Structures are given as structure tokens and as C-alpha cells.
């Protein structure tokens, strides 16, 4: 059986890396890319980075779920990360290719009002899922922190 220290380290590292990388992408990288690069280049960069973030997010979520389960945590603390991993995989394996197929900068002169509208819908859904997963992962941090703080207080009471 893995020690509690190893399990907690895996849990907190996976959550921290996941939230940190997604936050850095959302608030720094994508903002700078779309301000300084031509739209098609910024879109290509964002798409490449999102692929890494989505697969990394799925792995981090599954590590967090496994560590939480091994720590004896149940319910939302195990189920939510599994659902978030599936959302990441859905977004990368189905939604991202749909966005790419109708991206105006890819279609160029072949872009139509219909494809532009499809792009707007798919891109909006992709952005919404990204934000939703990011918020849900932060909720996981709060829930785990609350449990760890409660356990620490219980140990302190026993020690006194």
C-alpha cells in the first residue's frame, strides 16, 4: 500500500499542475498570442497547446481520482475528476477537430456564413468546457483542502 504522503503528494501535484498550466494558458499565453501574432498563427499555437493541456488535464484528473480513492475519499472527490477527464478527452478528440474543420483562417476564401457560424458555436462550446473544467478543478482543490484541514485539526486535538 502506498504511503499517505506519496498519495497526498500525487493528489496535490496533479491538481496544482493541472490548474496552474490551464490558468497560465488562459490568462497569459493565449492573451499574448492573440495580441501579438496574426490570427491564423495564434490559432495554430492555441490549438497545439490545447492538445497538450487537454491530454495533460485528463491524466492529472485520473491521477487525482486514483489518489483520492486510495486515500479513502469517495463520491464527488473521485467521481468529478473522472468526469472532467472524460470532458477533456471529448473536447480534444471530437470538439477540437470540429473547430479546426471550420476555422475561418483555415478555410480562407472557402469560408461561408454557415461555416463561420459553426465555428462560433464549436469555439464557444470549447471555450465553455475549458472554463467549466478549470472552475471544477479549482472546486476539487477547495474540497480536498477542506478535508485535509479537518484531518489536521483532528490530529492536533489527539496530540494535545
Buried (B, 14 or more C-beta within 10 A) or exposed (E): EEEEEEBBEBBBBBBEBBBEBBEEBBEEBBEEBBEEBEEEEBBBBBBEBBEEBBBBBBBBBBBBBBBBBBBEBEEBBBEBBBBBBEBBBBBBEEBBEBBBEBBBBBBEEEBEEEBBEBBEEBBEBBEEBBEEBBEBBBEBBEBBEEBBEEEEEEEEEEEE
